[in-house]
Amino acid sequence: MSELPPHDSSDQSDPGESFDEIIAAETERDPDLAVIEAGSRTLRTQGGPPEADAPARPEDPETDKALREVEAELATRWGETKLEPSVTRISALMDVLGEPQRSYPSIHITGTNGKTSTARMIEALLGAFELRTGRYTSPHVQSITERISLDGAPISAERFVETYQDIKPYVEMVDAQQDYRLSFFEVLTGMAYAAFADAPVDVGVIEVGMGGSWDATNVIDADVAVVTPIDLDHTDRLGGTPGEIAGEKSGIIKPGATVIMAQQPVDAAQVLLKKAVDVDATVAREGLEFGVVARTVAVGGQLLTLRGLGGEYTEVYLPLHGAHQAHNAAVALAAVEAFFGVGAQRPDSLDIDTVRKAFAAVASPGRLEVVRRSPTVVLDAAHNPAGARAAAEAVGEAFQFSRLIGVVGASGDKNVRGLLEAFEPVFAEVVVTQNSSHRAMDADELAAVAVEVFGEDRVQVEPRLPDALEAAITLAEEEGEFAGGGVLVTGSVITVGEARLLLGRG
């Protein structure tokens, strides 16, 4: 690990000050948790910025052709929704590649919502402290190269192709030895781990694809395991309750690691804490060891006071909207503090100016991202009810539209009714559509559900996304140029990515 970052011991309040407010505001306790917590150790203090845009297609025709050929080869493999739950194949690939994932320390991130934004914040903080980072996230908004980032920026198309070609013989070797070929996600994971070792990076920031225990990323032994809020998603694979889902996600918690745990449903918290006890992991919990002390809406984002493992960090500007992003920021800060040993080996905080600089540079494409004005068009990749509720609350707080039109294109395997119900209070009307993915829900089927939620008069159907965007913008403009109408495009990362291209971003 690189040298510890500079720290600032001045102007820090007593660790206990103002923390009652955090506990009162953010924590719902269950007496049964005390039994589990008695066996766990908790962290408590005693005494280069990311690119804003997702990349476009390569301008060079030969490079674009080569990238398309790689994409076509990857597309012949099992997609991300088809899997055989084990790490057998990825472990075999790591073995023949020489275990590249063990050549650098890692921060491993699981949860239901907020993983990618949290990963981007962690990456920005580590980069600000002059560490070379490798970030692996999924899915991508526009380009497959987004999934593998070095130093805060997606790797180039040329490097993506080179990395694939480098590991391709080993992939084929493993394919020949296994009952099933490596999946699309497993090959990408192998590429990321190899690219990070080749760079080389000082630290990997790794987001799970699905679950945790049998996720392809889970061939690392991360020093820090991060669990963002758990809710119901992928229930056919992970379980029907937050507690069952937490059982799968707790698989990233390794012996001796530090667990940074966002606020969780009680049954999920119980499972996570029990796993921490079982493997002698150290736990830091949002609302107790760290949290959001205060937040106010600011132009283009929000101003935060965060309670970290080493004290308070005041006047932190975050250029992202919504209370959920403030909580993601608190989780990201605690994860980086834990990585540097704050609260364990050292009792003081990270350098406040560096922390402020890092957060001010954070970008998260497709997360309440404004891509057009007059009328304002906002993109948000919410694809499940919990994400939709967070987005609906945040858009009301940040934009205060007089009339908000929704454009919704969802995947057929999601809880579409729950998603629409979350948006119903904030959408004056909704235009339902579908994206180009084979997983997309048919627009007419989506419309049938939308009519049940919104009523027939508030639903318009436009199967083609360009037509849906045009219709929504027209509806938003009906009240006049200065009336404050807006459009929110949501329902799927793919829908958001395609809308982003249509509206001239990337």
C-alpha positions as CSV (number, residue, x, y, z in Angstrom):
1,M,0.0,0.0,0.0
2,S,1.2,3.5,-0.7
3,E,2.1,5.9,2.1
4,L,-0.8,7.2,4.3
5,P,-2.3,10.5,3.2
6,P,-1.7,13.7,5.0
7,H,-4.1,14.3,7.9
8,D,-5.5,17.3,9.6
9,S,-5.8,17.2,13.4
10,S,-7.0,20.8,13.8
11,D,-10.5,22.1,14.1
12,Q,-12.0,18.7,15.0
13,S,-14.8,18.4,17.5
14,D,-15.1,15.9,20.3
15,P,-16.0,12.4,18.8
16,G,-19.2,12.4,20.8
17,E,-20.5,15.8,19.8
18,S,-23.5,16.0,17.6
19,F,-23.6,12.2,17.2
20,D,-26.8,11.8,19.2
21,E,-28.4,13.6,16.2
22,I,-27.0,11.1,13.8
23,I,-28.3,8.2,15.9
24,A,-31.7,9.7,16.3
25,A,-32.1,10.6,12.6
26,E,-30.6,7.5,11.0
27,T,-30.8,4.5,13.2
28,E,-33.6,2.1,13.9
29,R,-32.3,-0.2,16.6
30,D,-33.5,-3.7,17.4
31,P,-32.6,-5.1,20.9
32,D,-31.7,-8.5,19.4
33,L,-28.8,-6.9,17.5
34,A,-27.0,-6.3,20.8
35,V,-26.3,-10.0,21.2
36,I,-24.6,-10.1,17.8
37,E,-22.8,-6.8,18.3
38,A,-21.4,-8.0,21.6
39,G,-19.3,-10.5,19.6
40,S,-18.0,-8.0,17.0
41,R,-15.4,-5.3,17.1
42,T,-16.6,-1.8,16.0
43,L,-14.5,1.0,14.7
44,R,-14.9,4.1,16.8
45,T,-12.3,6.9,16.9
46,Q,-10.5,7.4,20.2
47,G,-8.9,10.7,20.6
48,G,-7.0,12.6,-9.8
49,P,-10.8,13.3,-10.4
50,P,-13.1,11.1,-12.4
51,E,-14.2,11.9,-15.9
52,A,-17.6,13.5,-16.1
53,D,-18.8,11.8,-19.3
54,A,-19.2,8.3,-20.4
55,P,-17.0,7.5,-23.5
56,A,-18.4,7.5,-27.0
57,R,-17.5,5.1,-29.8
58,P,-13.9,5.4,-31.0
59,E,-13.3,7.9,-33.7
60,D,-10.7,5.8,-35.5
61,P,-12.6,3.3,-37.8
62,E,-10.1,0.5,-37.3
63,T,-10.2,0.8,-33.5
64,D,-14.0,0.9,-33.6
65,K,-14.1,-2.2,-35.8
66,A,-11.7,-4.0,-33.4
67,L,-13.9,-3.1,-30.4
68,R,-17.0,-4.2,-32.1
69,E,-15.4,-7.6,-32.9
70,V,-14.6,-8.0,-29.2
71,E,-18.1,-7.0,-28.2
72,A,-19.5,-9.5,-30.7
73,E,-17.3,-12.3,-29.3
74,L,-18.3,-11.5,-25.7
75,A,-22.0,-11.4,-26.8
76,T,-21.8,-15.1,-27.7
77,R,-21.3,-15.9,-24.0
78,W,-23.9,-16.1,-21.3
79,G,-25.3,-12.7,-20.5
80,E,-25.4,-11.1,-17.1
81,T,-28.8,-12.5,-16.2
82,K,-27.8,-16.1,-17.0
83,L,-25.4,-17.7,-14.6
84,E,-24.3,-20.8,-12.8
85,P,-23.7,-19.6,-9.2
86,S,-20.1,-20.5,-8.4
87,V,-16.7,-19.0,-8.7
88,T,-15.2,-22.2,-10.1
89,R,-14.6,-20.9,-13.6
90,I,-13.3,-17.4,-12.6
91,S,-11.0,-19.1,-10.1
92,A,-9.6,-21.3,-12.8
93,L,-9.0,-18.3,-15.0
94,M,-7.3,-16.4,-12.2
95,D,-5.1,-19.5,-11.7
96,V,-3.8,-19.7,-15.3
97,L,-3.4,-15.9,-15.3
98,G,-1.1,-16.0,-12.3
99,E,-3.6,-14.6,-9.7
100,P,-3.4,-11.0,-10.9
101,Q,-6.2,-9.9,-8.4
102,R,-3.8,-10.6,-5.5
103,S,-1.2,-8.1,-6.7
104,Y,-3.0,-5.1,-5.2
105,P,-5.2,-4.4,-2.2
106,S,-8.9,-3.9,-2.9
107,I,-12.1,-2.3,-1.6
108,H,-15.1,-4.6,-2.5
109,I,-18.6,-3.1,-2.8
110,T,-21.9,-4.9,-2.7
111,G,-25.5,-3.9,-1.9
112,T,-28.7,-3.3,-3.9
113,N,-28.6,0.4,-4.8
114,G,-25.8,3.0,-4.8
115,K,-22.9,0.7,-5.6
116,T,-21.6,2.5,-8.7
117,S,-21.9,6.0,-7.3
118,T,-20.2,4.9,-4.1
119,A,-17.4,3.3,-6.1
120,R,-16.9,6.5,-8.0
121,M,-16.7,8.5,-4.8
122,I,-14.2,6.0,-3.3
123,E,-12.1,6.2,-6.5
124,A,-12.2,10.0,-6.4
125,L,-11.0,10.1,-2.7
126,L,-8.2,7.6,-3.3
127,G,-7.1,9.5,-6.4
128,A,-7.0,12.8,-4.5
129,F,-4.6,11.1,-2.1
130,E,-2.4,10.3,-5.0
131,L,-3.1,6.6,-5.2
132,R,-3.4,4.9,-8.6
133,T,-6.9,3.3,-8.8
134,G,-8.5,0.6,-10.8
135,R,-12.3,0.7,-10.7
136,Y,-14.5,-2.1,-12.0
137,T,-18.3,-1.4,-12.1
138,S,-21.4,-2.6,-14.0
139,P,-23.5,-2.3,-16.0
140,H,-22.2,0.4,-18.3
141,V,-24.2,3.5,-19.4
142,Q,-23.0,3.9,-23.0
143,S,-19.7,2.1,-23.6
144,I,-18.5,-1.3,-22.4
145,T,-15.1,0.3,-21.7
146,E,-16.7,2.2,-18.8
147,R,-16.6,-0.9,-16.7
148,I,-12.8,-0.9,-16.4
149,S,-11.3,2.4,-15.3
150,L,-7.8,3.5,-14.5
151,D,-7.0,6.7,-12.6
152,G,-10.6,7.7,-12.7
153,A,-11.2,7.3,-16.4
154,P,-12.4,4.4,-18.6
155,I,-9.6,2.6,-20.3
156,S,-9.2,3.4,-24.0
157,A,-10.9,1.2,-26.6
158,E,-7.4,0.2,-27.8
159,R,-6.4,-0.9,-24.3
160,F,-9.7,-2.7,-23.9
161,V,-9.1,-4.7,-27.1
162,E,-5.5,-5.4,-26.2
163,T,-6.5,-6.7,-22.7
164,Y,-9.1,-9.0,-24.3
165,Q,-6.6,-10.3,-26.8
166,D,-4.0,-10.9,-24.0
167,I,-6.3,-13.1,-21.9
168,K,-8.2,-14.7,-24.8
169,P,-6.0,-17.8,-25.0
170,Y,-6.3,-18.4,-21.3
171,V,-10.1,-17.9,-21.5
172,E,-10.3,-20.6,-24.2
173,M,-8.1,-22.9,-22.1
174,V,-10.5,-22.6,-19.2
175,D,-13.6,-23.0,-21.5
176,A,-12.2,-26.3,-22.7
177,Q,-11.8,-27.6,-19.1
178,Q,-15.2,-26.6,-17.7
179,D,-18.7,-27.8,-18.0
180,Y,-19.8,-24.3,-19.0
181,R,-17.9,-21.6,-20.9
182,L,-16.9,-18.5,-19.0
183,S,-19.8,-16.0,-19.0
184,F,-19.7,-12.4,-20.4
185,F,-19.3,-11.0,-16.9
186,E,-16.6,-13.5,-15.9
187,V,-14.5,-12.7,-18.9
188,L,-14.8,-8.9,-18.2
189,T,-13.9,-9.5,-14.6
190,G,-10.8,-11.4,-15.7
191,M,-9.9,-8.5,-18.0
192,A,-10.3,-6.0,-15.2
193,Y,-8.2,-7.8,-12.8
194,A,-5.5,-8.4,-15.4
195,A,-5.6,-4.7,-16.5
196,F,-5.2,-3.5,-13.0
197,A,-2.2,-5.8,-12.3
198,D,-0.6,-4.7,-15.6
199,A,-1.1,-1.0,-14.9
200,P,-0.2,-1.5,-12.0
201,V,-2.7,0.0,-9.6
202,D,-2.2,0.8,-5.9
203,V,-5.8,-0.2,-5.0
204,G,-8.7,-1.9,-6.8
205,V,-12.3,-0.5,-6.3
206,I,-14.5,-3.5,-7.2
207,E,-18.3,-3.5,-7.5
208,V,-20.0,-6.9,-7.5
209,G,-22.2,-7.8,-10.4
210,M,-24.9,-9.7,-8.4
211,G,-25.0,-11.0,-4.9
212,G,-21.6,-11.6,-3.4
213,S,-20.7,-15.2,-2.4
214,W,-20.7,-16.6,-5.9
215,D,-20.2,-13.4,-7.8
216,A,-17.3,-13.5,-10.3
217,T,-15.6,-10.6,-8.5
218,N,-15.4,-12.6,-5.3
219,V,-12.0,-14.1,-5.9
220,I,-10.4,-11.2,-4.1
221,D,-9.8,-10.9,-0.3
222,A,-10.6,-7.3,0.1
223,D,-9.2,-5.3,3.1
224,V,-12.4,-3.3,3.1
225,A,-15.9,-4.7,2.4
226,V,-18.6,-2.1,1.7
227,V,-22.3,-2.9,1.9
228,T,-24.6,-0.3,0.5
229,P,-28.4,-0.4,1.3
230,I,-30.0,-3.8,0.7
231,D,-33.5,-4.0,-0.8
232,L,-35.5,-6.4,-2.9
233,D,-34.0,-7.0,-6.4
234,H,-33.0,-10.1,-8.3
235,T,-35.2,-12.0,-5.8
236,D,-35.2,-15.1,-8.1
237,R,-31.5,-15.4,-7.5
238,L,-30.8,-13.9,-4.2
239,G,-33.9,-14.5,-2.0
240,G,-37.2,-12.9,-1.2
241,T,-36.3,-10.9,1.9
242,P,-33.6,-8.4,2.7
243,G,-32.2,-10.9,5.2
244,E,-31.9,-13.7,2.6
245,I,-30.3,-11.3,0.1
246,A,-27.9,-10.1,2.8
247,G,-26.8,-13.8,3.2
248,E,-25.5,-13.8,-0.3
249,K,-24.0,-10.3,-0.2
250,S,-22.2,-11.1,3.1
251,G,-20.0,-13.4,1.1
252,I,-17.6,-10.6,0.3
253,I,-16.8,-10.2,4.0
254,K,-13.4,-11.9,4.5
255,P,-11.5,-12.8,7.7
256,G,-9.9,-9.8,9.4
257,A,-11.5,-7.3,6.9
258,T,-13.2,-4.0,7.8
259,V,-16.9,-3.9,7.0
260,I,-18.4,-0.5,6.1
261,M,-22.2,-1.0,6.5
262,A,-24.8,1.5,5.3
263,Q,-28.1,1.7,7.0
264,Q,-29.9,-1.6,6.5
265,P,-33.2,-3.3,7.2
266,V,-33.0,-5.0,10.6
267,D,-33.0,-8.6,9.2
268,A,-30.2,-7.7,6.8
269,A,-28.2,-6.0,9.5
270,Q,-28.5,-9.1,11.7
271,V,-27.1,-11.3,8.9
272,L,-24.2,-9.0,8.1
273,L,-23.2,-8.5,11.7
274,K,-23.3,-12.3,12.3
275,K,-21.1,-12.9,9.4
276,A,-18.6,-10.3,10.7
277,V,-18.6,-12.0,14.0
278,D,-18.0,-15.4,12.4
279,V,-14.9,-14.2,10.5
280,D,-13.6,-11.7,13.1
281,A,-14.2,-8.7,10.9
282,T,-14.3,-5.2,12.2
283,V,-17.5,-3.3,11.6
284,A,-18.4,0.4,11.2
285,R,-22.1,1.2,10.9
286,E,-23.8,4.2,9.4
287,G,-25.6,6.0,12.2
288,L,-23.2,4.9,14.9
289,E,-19.6,5.0,13.8
290,F,-20.1,7.3,10.9
291,G,-22.9,9.1,9.1
292,V,-24.4,12.3,7.6
293,V,-24.6,15.0,10.3
294,A,-26.1,17.7,8.1
295,R,-27.0,18.4,4.4
296,T,-28.4,21.4,2.6
297,V,-29.4,21.8,-1.0
298,A,-26.9,23.8,-3.1
299,V,-26.6,24.9,-6.7
300,G,-25.8,21.8,-8.7
301,G,-25.7,19.5,-5.7
302,Q,-25.6,19.7,-1.9
303,L,-23.4,20.8,1.0
304,L,-22.6,18.2,3.6
305,T,-21.2,17.7,7.0
306,L,-20.1,14.1,7.3
307,R,-19.1,12.2,10.4
308,G,-16.2,9.9,9.6
309,L,-14.3,7.4,11.6
310,G,-11.8,10.1,12.5
311,G,-14.1,13.1,13.2
312,E,-16.3,15.6,11.3
313,Y,-15.7,16.8,7.8
314,T,-17.5,20.1,7.3
315,E,-18.5,22.1,4.2
316,V,-18.1,19.2,1.8
317,Y,-19.7,20.1,-1.6
318,L,-21.1,17.1,-3.5
319,P,-22.2,17.8,-7.1
320,L,-24.9,15.1,-7.0
321,H,-28.5,15.4,-6.0
322,G,-30.5,13.5,-3.3
323,A,-30.3,12.3,0.3
324,H,-29.3,8.9,-1.0
325,Q,-26.1,10.4,-2.5
326,A,-25.2,12.1,0.8
327,H,-25.4,8.7,2.4
328,N,-23.3,7.2,-0.3
329,A,-20.8,9.9,0.4
330,A,-20.7,9.0,4.1
331,V,-20.1,5.3,3.2
332,A,-17.4,6.2,0.7
333,L,-15.6,8.4,3.1
334,A,-15.7,5.7,5.9
335,A,-14.4,3.1,3.4
336,V,-11.4,5.2,2.5
337,E,-10.7,6.1,6.1
338,A,-10.8,2.4,6.9
339,F,-8.4,1.6,4.0
340,F,-5.9,4.1,5.4
341,G,-6.4,2.8,9.0
342,V,-8.3,5.7,10.4
343,G,-10.1,4.6,13.6
344,A,-7.8,1.6,14.0
345,Q,-4.1,2.4,13.6
346,R,-4.5,6.2,13.7
347,P,-7.0,8.3,15.6
348,D,-7.1,11.4,13.4
349,S,-9.0,12.4,10.3
350,L,-8.0,12.6,6.7
351,D,-6.9,16.0,5.3
352,I,-10.1,18.0,5.0
353,D,-9.0,20.0,2.0
354,T,-8.2,16.9,0.0
355,V,-11.5,15.3,1.0
356,R,-13.4,18.4,-0.2
357,K,-11.5,18.6,-3.4
358,A,-12.2,14.9,-4.1
359,F,-16.0,15.1,-3.5
360,A,-16.3,18.3,-5.5
361,A,-15.0,16.5,-8.5
362,V,-17.3,13.4,-8.3
363,A,-19.4,12.7,-11.3
364,S,-21.9,9.8,-11.8
365,P,-23.4,9.7,-15.3
366,G,-27.0,8.7,-15.5
367,R,-27.7,9.4,-11.8
368,L,-30.0,12.5,-11.7
369,E,-27.9,13.9,-14.5
370,V,-29.1,17.0,-16.3
371,V,-28.5,16.6,-20.1
372,R,-30.7,19.4,-21.5
373,R,-32.3,22.7,-20.4
374,S,-35.5,24.4,-21.5
375,P,-37.2,22.1,-20.7
376,T,-34.8,20.4,-18.3
377,V,-34.3,16.7,-19.1
378,V,-32.9,14.6,-16.3
379,L,-31.6,11.0,-16.5
380,D,-31.7,8.5,-13.7
381,A,-30.9,4.8,-13.9
382,A,-33.3,3.7,-11.1
383,H,-34.6,0.3,-12.0
384,N,-36.2,-1.1,-8.9
385,P,-38.7,0.3,-6.4
386,A,-36.1,1.4,-3.8
387,G,-34.0,3.3,-6.4
388,A,-37.2,4.8,-7.8
389,R,-38.3,6.1,-4.4
390,A,-34.9,7.7,-3.8
391,A,-34.9,9.3,-7.3
392,A,-38.5,10.6,-6.8
393,E,-37.6,12.2,-3.5
394,A,-34.4,13.7,-4.9
395,V,-35.9,15.2,-8.1
396,G,-38.6,16.9,-6.0
397,E,-36.0,18.4,-3.6
398,A,-33.4,19.4,-6.2
399,F,-35.5,20.7,-9.1
400,Q,-39.0,21.7,-7.9
401,F,-40.6,21.2,-11.3
402,S,-44.1,22.6,-11.7
403,R,-44.9,19.7,-14.1
404,L,-42.7,16.6,-14.4
405,I,-43.1,14.1,-17.3
406,G,-41.7,10.7,-17.0
407,V,-40.2,8.6,-19.8
408,V,-40.0,5.0,-18.6
409,G,-38.4,2.0,-20.3
410,A,-37.8,-1.0,-18.1
411,S,-36.5,-4.5,-18.2
412,G,-39.1,-7.3,-18.1
413,D,-37.4,-9.1,-15.2
414,K,-37.9,-6.1,-12.8
415,N,-40.6,-5.1,-10.4
416,V,-42.1,-2.7,-12.9
417,R,-45.3,-2.1,-10.9
418,G,-43.3,-1.1,-7.8
419,L,-41.1,1.2,-9.8
420,L,-44.1,2.9,-11.4
421,E,-45.9,3.3,-8.1
422,A,-42.8,5.0,-6.6
423,F,-42.9,7.6,-9.4
424,E,-46.7,8.1,-9.6
425,P,-46.8,10.9,-7.0
426,V,-44.3,13.0,-8.9
427,F,-45.1,12.3,-12.6
428,A,-47.9,14.5,-14.0
429,E,-47.9,12.1,-17.0
430,V,-45.8,9.2,-18.1
431,V,-44.6,8.2,-21.6
432,V,-43.8,4.5,-21.7
433,T,-41.3,3.1,-24.2
434,Q,-38.7,0.4,-24.6
435,N,-35.0,0.3,-25.2
436,S,-33.1,-1.8,-27.7
437,S,-32.1,-4.6,-25.2
438,H,-33.6,-8.1,-25.7
439,R,-34.5,-7.8,-22.0
440,A,-36.7,-4.7,-22.5
441,M,-40.3,-5.0,-21.5
442,D,-42.6,-4.6,-24.4
443,A,-44.0,-1.0,-24.5
444,D,-47.6,-2.2,-24.6
445,E,-47.1,-4.5,-21.7
446,L,-45.5,-1.7,-19.7
447,A,-48.4,0.6,-20.7
448,A,-50.9,-1.9,-19.3
449,V,-49.3,-1.8,-15.9
450,A,-48.8,2.0,-16.1
451,V,-52.6,2.5,-16.8
452,E,-53.4,0.5,-13.7
453,V,-51.0,2.8,-11.6
454,F,-51.6,6.2,-13.3
455,G,-54.9,5.9,-15.0
456,E,-55.5,5.9,-18.7
457,D,-55.5,9.7,-19.1
458,R,-51.9,10.0,-17.8
459,V,-50.2,7.4,-19.9
460,Q,-48.9,7.7,-23.4
461,V,-47.2,4.9,-25.4
462,E,-44.3,5.5,-27.7
463,P,-42.4,2.2,-28.5
464,R,-39.4,4.1,-30.0
465,L,-37.3,5.9,-27.5
466,P,-36.6,8.9,-29.8
467,D,-40.4,9.4,-30.2
468,A,-40.9,9.0,-26.4
469,L,-38.4,11.7,-25.7
470,E,-39.9,14.1,-28.2
471,A,-43.4,13.4,-26.8
472,A,-42.3,14.0,-23.2
473,I,-40.5,17.3,-24.1
474,T,-43.6,18.5,-25.9
475,L,-45.8,17.7,-22.9
476,A,-43.3,19.5,-20.6
477,E,-43.5,22.6,-22.8
478,E,-47.2,22.8,-22.7
479,E,-47.3,25.2,-19.8
480,G,-45.0,27.6,-21.6
481,E,-41.3,28.4,-21.7
482,F,-41.0,29.7,-18.1
483,A,-43.5,27.4,-16.4
484,G,-40.9,25.0,-15.0
485,G,-41.8,21.8,-16.7
486,G,-39.3,19.0,-16.8
487,V,-38.7,15.4,-18.1
488,L,-37.2,12.5,-16.1
489,V,-36.0,9.5,-18.2
490,T,-35.7,6.4,-16.0
491,G,-36.4,2.7,-15.6
492,S,-33.2,1.1,-16.8
493,V,-29.5,1.8,-17.2
494,I,-29.9,0.9,-20.9
495,T,-32.8,3.3,-21.4
496,V,-30.7,6.1,-19.8
497,G,-27.6,5.3,-21.9
498,E,-29.6,5.3,-25.1
499,A,-31.3,8.6,-24.2
500,R,-28.0,10.1,-23.2
501,L,-26.7,9.4,-26.7
502,L,-29.9,10.7,-28.4
503,L,-29.6,13.9,-26.4
504,G,-26.0,14.5,-27.5
505,R,-24.0,13.4,-24.4
506,G,-21.0,11.2,-25.1
